[in-house]
Amino acid sequence: MVKDKTMIRDKSITNKIKKTVVGALAGASMFVGGEAIAQEIAQNNPQPPQEIQQSQQVQQYQQETQEASAFYFSEQERKFNEASYNLGFYMLWKDQNLDGKVQTVELFNVQDDISSDPKLLENAVKLTQEGAKLSQEIKPHNQTYIKKIKSKAKSAEDAYKKDSSEENKQRLRKALRDSDGTSRQRAKHTIDFSVLPEAYQRIAWKLLYKVTPHVEKVFLAEKDPNNLRYRTELIEKGDFSDYHSFWDNGGSWCFKKEKKKSEQWKDELCSSHPDFPKKVPNAGQWPSSFTQEDINRMKISSDDGILRHFVNVVWDSTGKLMWDSINNSPYYKEELKKVSKELEGLLNIQGIDPSLRNFFLTRANEFLDLINPSPFQAGDLAWIMLNSIMGTSPLEVNAGFNEEYHGAFAMIAMMEMTVGVVDQSYTQVGQKFKPFLQPTEDKIGKWLGEDYKIHNYSNFQPPIVFANVVLSGDGRCEYVAAAWKFPNIVPYGRDEFYKNLIELNNITARLNLISLPMAKIVMDEKQLEDLSGEDSLIWAVAHEISHGLGPGGNYKTKNGKKLQEALGEYAHALEEAKADLLGMALLGQAVRLGLISEEEWNKALFSIIPSYLRGLSYGVDDPHGTGSILQFAELYKAGVIEETPEGKYKINLDSPKLYDAFYETALKIMTIQKEGDYSAADNWVKESQKQLPKLLQEKHIPVIEEMPRDVYLWYSFTFSLNVERDMMQGMMSETQKR
C-alpha cells in the first residue's frame, strides 16, 4: 500500500524546531555582555506586557514558517485548507503577511457564491477555523459518548413534550441532529498524491479544487433543488454544528429514521436547519403530483426515453408528460457547463496517458448533451478502458451520474466523482482472480438451465483496480462504498462492460471503525484478535468479480420483467448477498489452486461475521440488512457459523459444508433472480428473520443497532512542493485578473 508521508509534517518536528530556537536564544545571554545588551534594548523600547507577548508570538510564527520552508504551506495554513476542503468551501489560504491571521486578500480559489458577499465570506472563514480545530480532535465515538448524546436527546424530547416552545423545539432539533451524527464514525484519510508524476499531481489538484465544487453543487441540487439556498442560509447563520451536519449529510435531513410509526414525528424535527425545511417531492426531478400509479402507466409508454435514468420528467404546455435531458435541468445546468469546461481544461496539462485524456474530453462533451436520454455510454466505456490497470495511468478518475438511489422512485442518476492514487501492488494481485470469471459463469449457466443466457467474457474481462480515493457528491454523503462495480447504471446495450474499483482506504476504515467494534461484542475473541481492516480486501476483490456472474443488472427475468422491477425492494439485497457468497466460494477455489494461502482464506472467512453485523444493525428495512439476515441465517443452519459456549459467534473451519454452503446459497439467490420470483424472495427473507439465533436477536442486535454503522469522510492531501507552489501561483494569478 502507499506509505503515509505525512509523518514528516508531524507537529513533533515543529516542537523540535521551537526547542532549538529557544535554546539558541537562551545561549545568547551566556555571552559576555549578552544579558546587558538585552536589558538595554528593553529599556530603550518599553512595551506593555500584552504587546511584548504578541510580538513574541509573531516572531515565533515567522520563525516556524521559515523553518518549514521545505513545504509550501505552513502547518497552520495546511490545517485551514484541509478544513476548507472538507467543509465544501475549497478556498486556500497563503499567509503572505506572516502574521498567522487569515485575511480575505490572502484567500484564493474562493467560490463566486461566497466571494460576492463579504459577510458570507467572513462566516465561511470562521466556520473553516472551527473545522480546523475539529480536525485535531477527531477520534472514534465510544459507547459512553453515544449514551451521553442520546441521553441529551431524551431530555430534550421530554422537555418539548411538556412545553413545545420554540426554544425547546430548537433544543430538541439540535439534540436529534447530534444523536443522528453518532450513527457514523469519522474516518480520516490522507491521500498521498506526491508519489505520482507531477503531471498527474496537477490533474488531481485541478479535479479536487476546480471540479469538485461544481460536482457537489450538482449533487446537492439533485437531492433537493433548494439545497444550495439552505447551504447559504446556514453559512449566514454561522452555527458550525448545523453547517457541518448539513454538509456531511448532503442536506438538512437526518440519516436515521425512527422505526416506530408513533415516533416518526421526530424525523421532521431532526434537522440541521433551524427552519425545518421539508424535502421537495420527488427531489424536483419529477412532477410533484406523481404517484407510483403514474410510474406504472409510464412503463407501457412507447417513449423509451422517459424511463431512462438520465432524464427529468416534465409536463409540456398541453399537459402531456415529456422527458428532458438530466443535463438540461434548470437547477444545475450551469454547474454542469462549468464541470465540462474544467474537464476540457485538463487537456492542457502535458504528460498524461492518452486514455485519461480521452476520458476527460469524452465526458466533458457528454455533460453538454441536452438531447440524448442516455448520453454517458461513451464516457463510461472510456473510463473502463483507462490504462490504470497497466500502470501507465497511476491516477484513477471517474466523474458522472453514477448512482440511482435518491430521485423519484430510485430512477434518477446521481452525481459523484472519484479521484484516487492507484496501488499497483494490490491491482496486480487482483488480476489473479480474473481467470475464474468465465469458468464460473459457465458452471452457473449449467445449473440455471438452457434458458439462461451465459455472459461471454472471452473477449473482454472487466478490469480490477485498487486505489486510495477521494469521493465527492453521492459517494461522499450516502453509503460510503468499499468497492464499486462501475458503471453502477449499466450502459444501454453493453452490460458486459464494467470495471471493478476497490477503495482501499474505505474498506479498511469501515472494517476498523464500524465492523470490528461490533465484532468485539458478538464474535469469538480468538478469531477476532488478529483481524484487521486489510483482511477483508481479498474478499472485496472476489465480491466485485462476482457481481458480473449470473443474472444481474438489466437481466430480463423469466416473467419478462427486468430483474429490479420483478424483485422490487429485494433486488439490491439479493444482488449484494449473491456477490458476498459467490465471492467467498471463489476464494475457496483460489486456495485449492494455490493462488492464495490457507491463512488468507481463513482471515477472509473470519471477516464475514463483522461484515454481517454491520448489515444486521440496519435491519430488514435496509438492503444491507436484508442481505446480511439471509446470509447469516443460511450459514448458521449449515453449521458454518456456530454459537460458542460463551454466547459469541465464530466460523467453524472444520465444517464439511464450508465451501458448499456459500456456493449453494448463491445458486439459490441466482435462481430467484433468473425467475424474477418476488414471492420466493419475500418468503425467504421472512423465514430467515425467524431463523437467526435467538441469542443474537435478543442480546446482540439491540446493542449493535445503537452503534455507528458507517463513516463520515475527512481528507488531507499531500502534494510535492513544486506542484503546490505552481498551482497556487496559478490561483493567485486568476484572483488578480478578476
N, C-alpha and C positions, 0 to 999 in steps of 0.2 A: 504493500500500500504506500501511497505518497506520504513521506515523512512530514511532520509538522515543524516548520521552521520558525514558528512564532516565538519559540523559547528565547531566541536571541534578542527579542524585544522585551523580554521579561522585565518587570519593574525592579527586580533584584539588581540588575545591571545599572539601572539609573541610581539606585541607592548606593552602589559601589562608587559610582562617579561622584555622588554627593560627598561620600566619606573622603574620597581622595582630595576633592576641592577644599573641604573643611579642614582636613589635615594640613594641606599646604598653607592655608591662611593662618592656622594656628602656629605653624612652624615659623612664619614670618616674624612673629613677635619675639622669637628667641634670638634673632639677630641683634647685635649691639645697636641700640637706638631705635629699634623697630617699634617698641611699645610707645616710646616718647613721640615718635613721628605720628603714630596713630592718634595719640591724645591731642597733639597739636591740630591735626586735621579736624578732630571732633570739636575742639574749642572754637576754631575759626568758622565752622559750618554747623552751628547749632540747629537741631531738628527736633520737633516734638516726637515723642516715643512712637506714635502711630505712623508717622511719615517714615521714621527710620525702619520700622517693620515692613512697610510697603516697599520701600526702596530695596531692602534686602530680598524681599520676595521676587521683585522684578529682576534683580541681579542673578538670583538663583535660577529663575526661569530661563533667562538668557544663556546662562552657563550650561544648563541642561540641554537647551536647544542646540548650542554649538557642539557640545559633546556628542549629540545624537545625529550629527550631520551625515553619518553613514546612511541614514534613512531620510527620505524626502519629508515625511510627516513626523512631527514630534509625537510623543505618547498622548499628550492631551488632544492634539489635532486628530490623531487616529481614533481615539475613543469617541470624539464628537462625530466624526464622519461615519463611523460604524453605526452609531445610534441613528444618525440621519438616514442612512440607507434602510435600516430595519424598521423605521417608523414611516417609510414611504415619502420622505422629503427629497432625498438624493442630492442635497446641496453639500458641497465640500468646502471646508474651512482651511485656509492657509494664513497663519498668524504673521502677517507681514510686519506688524508693529512690534512683534516680540514682547508683548505685554501680557499674554495669557488671557486676553479678553476678546470675546467674539464681537467683531464689528461687522456691520452689514456690508461694508465695502470689501471685506475680506472673504465674502461668501461667493462661491462660483457654482454654476450649474443649477441655480435656483429656478424652479419651475415657474412658468408665466403666471399661473393662477395664484401663486403666493407672492411673487416679486411685485405684482401690480398693487398690492395693498400693504403699506408699511406696518400697520398693526398686525396683520396676519403673519407677516414675516417675523416680526418681533416675537409673537407667540410660538411660531414654529421653532425658533431658536431656543426659547425657554423649554419647550417640550423635548427638544433634542438634548438639551443639557440634563434634563431629568432622566432621559433614557440612557445617557452616558453613565450616570450614577448607577442605574439599574443593572447595566451590563456587568458591572463589577460584583454584583450581589447575586447573580444567577446561580441557583443551586436547586436540586430536586426537592419537591414537596415531600414531607414525611406525613405520616398519618396524624401526628399531633397537630400539625399546621392545618391540615384539611378539616379535622374535627373542630378546630378553633373557628375557622371561616364559616363552616356550616352552622355552628352554634350562634354566631352573629346573625346569620340569615334567619335562623329560627326565632331569635329575639326580635328582630325587625319585623318578621311576619306577625308575631303575637301583638306587637305594638300597633301595627297597621290594622289588625282586625278590631282592636279596641277603639282606635281613633284613626280614621282614614284621611287625616290632614295631609296637605301637600308635603309638609316636612317629613312625615312618617312614610309617605309614598316614595319620596326620593331616597330616604334611608333604606327602605326595602329594595328599591331598584338597585342601588349600589351593592347591597349585600348579596342579592341574587346574581348580579354581574360577577362579583368576586368569587362566589361559590361555583358559578359556571366555569370560571377560569381554572379551578382546581381539577377539572376533567382532563387537563393536558399538562405535561411536563415541558419545560423549556429546554430545547436541545441547542447547544452552542456548537456551531460548525465553523471551522477555519478552513477555507479553501485556498490552497497554495498555487496561485497562478504563476508564480515566479519560476516554476520548474519548466514552463513552456517556452518555446522560442518567442522572441519579442513580438513578432508579427501576430501571433495568436494571443499574446497578452493584451495587445492593443484591441484586438477584436473583442476579447472578453470584457475589457474596460468599457468599450463603447456599448456593448449589449447591456451591461449592468447599469450604467449611468445615463445612457441616452435612449435605449429602447424600453427598458423595464418600466419607467414612469408611465409610458403610454399603454403598455400591456396591462398594468394594474388598473388604469382608468377604464379601459375597455371591460375588464373583468368586473369591476365594481358596478359599472353601468348595466352590465348584463344581469347581475343579481337583482338589482333594483335601479330603475332609471333616476331615482332621487339620491342615490348613494353619494355621488360627488358633492351634492349640496349639503348632505348631512355631514360629510367629512369637513367641509369648510366651516360649518356651524360649530363643530366640535373644536376645531383649531381656534376659532374666535373665542369660545368659552374658556379654553386653556386648561381644562381638567385633564391631567396626564392619564389617570386610570381610565377615564371614559374614552379618550382618543386611542390609547393603546389597545383597549379591548375591541374597539371598532376596527382598527387596522388588522389585528390578529384574526378576527372572525370574518373579515370581508363584508362588514355591515354591522348594524347596531343590534342585531338579534342574537340571542344566545344559542349555543350549540345544543345543549342538553334539554331534552323535552321531559316534562313530567309524565310519569306512567299512568297515574291515576287521573281519570277524567275530572274528578272532583277538584283536582289541583291544577288543572290546565290554565286557570286564570293567571297563574304565576309566570307562564310563558310570556304573556303580554307585558308583564312588569319587569321581566328580565331583559334589560336593555342598557346599552352604553350611551344612549341619547336621553337627556332629561325630559324631552317632549314625547317620548314613547311612540315614534313613528311606526305605522303599520306597513307591511310589505305591499307593494303594488301587485294586484292579482296577475298571476302568470308572468311575473317579472317584467311586465311591459312588452313581452315578445309576442303575445297573442292577444286578441280582443278580450277585455276584462270579463265579458259575459260568457266566455267559453266554459263548457262543461265537458265531461267525458263523452256524453252523447254526441256533441259536436265533433269530437275527435273520431268517434266511430263512423259518423257519416262521411267524414273526410277520407277515411280509409278505402272507401269504394269509389272515390273520385277518380276521374280519368286523368286528372292533372297530377302526374307523378311527383313533380317538384314540390308540391305542397306538404309532403310528409318527410322531406329531407331535413337533416339536422342543421343545415346552413342557411335556413330561411326564417324570416319573420312572416307571420300570417296577419294580414290586414283586411279590412273591409274596403272595397272600392266605392266610388261615388254612387253606384246603383245598389249597394248593399250586398254585393256578391263577394264571397271570400276569395282573396288573391294572396299569392306569396310574393315576398320581396327578398332580395339577397340580404343575408346577415350583414354583409359589408356596407349595406345602404341604410342601416339603422340610424335614425336621427340622433340617437343617444350617444353613439361613439364613432360615427362615420369619419369625423375629422381626426380622431385619435388614430384610427387605422391608417389614414393617409400619412400621419407622422411616423408610425411604425414602418410603413413601406419606404418612406424617404430615408430613414435611418439605416434600414437593412441595405438599401441600394448604395448608401454612402460607404458601407463596409468594403465595397469592391475597390475602393481607392487604396486600401491597405495592401501592399505588395507582400508576396512571400507566403501565401496560404494555399492550401491544397485546392485544385480546381473543383473537386466535388463539393467543397464547402462554399466556394464562390457561386457555383451553380444553384445550390440550395437558397442562398441569400437572394439571388436575382429572381428565381422562380417564385419564392414565397412573397417577395416584395410586389411582384406583378399580381399575384393572386389576391392580395388584400385590396387591390383596386378594381377587382372584377365585381361589377354590380348587377350582372345578368345571370350568371350560371348558378343553379341551385346546389351544385357540388363543385366549388371552384378549387378545392385544395388537393386533388388527387396527384397532380404532377409534383407539387411540393412535397407531399408525403413520400412519394417514390424517390425523389431526390434526397430526402433526409435518410431514408432507409439505405441508400447507396453511398452514404458518406464513407470516406476511407478511414474512419477512426478505427475500424476493425483491423486494418492492415498496419496501423501505426503511423501512417503518413499524415493523418489529421488528429493531433492529440487533444483537440478540443471538441467536445460533444455539445451540439446546439440544436434545439428544437423550439420553434415559436409558432403558435397557431391555435385554432379552435379544436382542442383535442378531447375534452371531456363532455359528458352529456347528462349531468345529474340535477341541475338546478332550474332549468327552464320549465315551461309548461309541460306537464306530463313527461318529464325527463326526455324531451326531444330537442332541446336547444344545445348546440355545441358551445362549450365554454372556453374562454381564452386563458392561455398559460404559456410560460416559457421555461425552458431548462437550459442552463449553461453549466458545463462540467468539465473537469480535468479527467481524461481517460486514464485508467490504471491498466497498463498493458499486461502486467504480470497476471492479474486476475482474468483479464479478457482472453488471454491465450489459454488459460485453464478452462474457461467456458467453452472453448471450441471442441474440447474432448467429447462433449455430450451431443454435439450435432449429429454424429453418425447414428444415434439412436432414433432419430426422428422418423425416417421412412420405414424402417423395420417395425417400429412400434405402431405406426399408423396402419401398416398392412395387417398387423395382428389384430388391431381393434376392428378393422374392416371385416375380417373373417368372423369375428364374434357378432358384430351388428347385422351381418347379412348382406345379401347382394343389392338390396335397395339403398344401402348407404354408399354414397359417392366418396371414395378414398381420395384424400389430398395427395397430389403428386409433388414431392419435394426433390425430385431427382435433378431438376434444372436450377432450382433456387432453394437454398437453405437459409432461413432467417438469421441475420447476424445477432450476436450476443455481445453487448458492450458493458463494461463495468466503469463507473465514474463516480467521483465525488462531486456532487451537484449543488447548484443554487437554483431554487424554484421561485417562480413568481406567478401571480394570478391564482387560478384554481388550485394548482399543485401546492401553493404555499398555505392556502386558507382552509381547504377542506381536509379529507383524509390524506395524511401525508404518506404517499406510497413508498414502499421499499423497492419496488421494481415495476416496470411498465412493459406492456405489450402494445407497442405503437405501430400504426395508428389505433387509438382506442376506438375510434369510429372508422370502420373498415372502408377503404376506398372502393367506390362502386365498381363492381366487375373484377376486382383484383384482390379477393380476400385471402389469397395465399401469400401475399406480400406484406410482411411486417418485420419489425426489429424488436429485440428484447434489450431493454436498458435496465441494468441492475444498479441501484443507487446505494453505493457502499455506506456513505455516511448516514443515510436514513435507516438502513437496515440495522446497523449497529446501535444507533440511538434508540430505535423503537424497542429492540430487544433488551438493551441495558437499562433504559429508563422506564419502560412500561411492562413488558412481559416478565422479566426476571424478578422485579419486586412482587408481582402477583405469584410467581412460582415459589417464592420463599414461604408463602403461606400455604400453598397447596401441594407442592411437589416434593418427592423424596429427596432428602438432603444430600445423600451420596451421589445421586445422578446430577444434582444441581450444582454441586460445589465447584466443578471446573468449567462450567458452561459460561461462555461469553458471547458478545454480540456477533463475532465473526463466525461462530459455529453454525449459524443458520444461513450463511452465504451460499454454500454449496446446494442447499435445499432450494434457495431462491432461484438459482440457475435452472434447476430441474423443473421447478414450478412454472417458470416463464416459458420454457420449451413446451411444457405440457398444454399450455393454452392453445397451441396450434394443432393439437391432436384431437381427433373425434369431432362430433358436432359442436358448433360454436359460432359466434359472430352472427352472420346473416344466414345461417343454415336454415333451409326450408324443411320443416318437420313433416312427418308422415301425414298429418292432417292438413297440410298445405299452408299452414301459418309459419311465419318466421319464428325462430326459437324464442326470442324475447317476448313476442306477442303471445305465443302459446303458453309460456310458463309464468308470465306476469311477474309478480314480486319475487318469485323463486329463481328466476333466470340467472341473475347475477350471483346469488348464493351458491347455486349448483355448479356454475362455471368455476368459481374460486375453489370450491371443495374438490372438484374434479382435478384441478391443477395441483392442489396440495397432495392428494392421494396418488395420482399418477406420477407426480414428481418424485415422491418417496419410493415408488416402485421402480422408477428409472435408476435411482441411486442404488437400489438393491442389485440391479443388473450390472451397474458400474463396478460394484465390489467384486462380483463374480468374474468380471473381465479384467480385474486388476487396475482399473482406471482411477479408483480412489481406494484408500486404505480402509480396513475394517474400523479403525478408530474414528476416521472421518464420518463413516456411515453411522456409527454409534452416537457421535456427538450430534449429527443431524437428527437422528431419531429422538434424542433427549430434548432437542429444541422444539419439538412439535407440541409438547404439553404447554410450555409457556405461550406459544403462539395461539393455541386453542383457548387458553384462559382469557387472553385479550378479547377474543371473539365472544366468549361466554359472558363477559362483563357487559356486552352490548344487549344481549337478549335476542329473542326471536324476531323482534320488530326491526332489526337491522340485518342486512345481508351478511355482514361479518359474523354476527351472532348465529344466524341460521346455519351457515356452513359449518361452524365450529360445533354446534349441537349435533348435527348429523354425524360428523366425523368422530367426535368423542364417544358418542353412544355406540357406533358400529365397532370401533376399535376396542371399546370396553367389553362388548359382548363377545368379540373374537378372542379376548384374553391378551391382546397386545398391550393395552393399558390395564394396569391392575391396581387395586387398592391395597396399601400396606397396613400392617397391624397398628401403625401409629396414626392411621387416618389420613395418609398422604397418597399421592398417585405417582406411579413410575412406569417406565417402558419395560415390558418383560422380554428381555433379549433372548430368552430360551423358548419363546412361544413358537410352536410349529407353524403358525399362520402369520409369522412376522412379515413375510413378503406378500403372501396371497391376500391377506386382509386388505391391504392398500389397493391392489390391482382389482380385486373383485368388487370392492365398494365403488371404485372409479367406473367400472363397467356398468354397474347398476345405475349410476348417475347418467352415463352416456346413453343408456337405453331409454331413460326417461326423456333425455334431450332429443334423441332421434324421433321418438314417438310424439313429442310435444304433449306429454301426458300430465296435465296440470293436477288432476285428481290424485295420481300416484305420488307426485311431489308433495302435495298438501298432506296426504295421509302419513307419508314417511316422516315429515317434519313433526307432526303432532305425536306420532309414536315415539320418535327419538327424544322428545322433551320428557316423556314419561320414563324412558329407559336410562336416563342419566342416573348415575349413582345417587342414592338418597343423601348420603353424607355430603356429596358435592353440592347438591341442590340446597340443602338446609343450612349447612355450616359455611361453606367456602364462597359460593356465588354471591350471597348477600354482602360479604366483605369486599370482594374484588369489584363489585358493582360501584362501590364508592371510591375506588382508586382511579388515578389518571389512566386514560385509555389511548391517548395519542400525544403528539408533541407540537409545540409551537417552535418555529424556527428562528434562530438568531445567528446571523452570519458575520464573520470577519474575513477580510481578504488580504492576501499578500501578493504584491507585485514587485518587480525589480525596481531599483532606484531610477534607472533610465526611463522606464515606462511611466512611472508615477510622475516624474518631473516633466516629461514631454507631454503627457496627456493633460496635466494641469495647466501647463503653459498654453496649450490649445484652448482650454476652457477659459482662461484669463483673457485671451485674445477675443474670444466670442463675446465675453462680457463687455469689453471695451468698445466693440463695434455697435453695441445696442444703443 
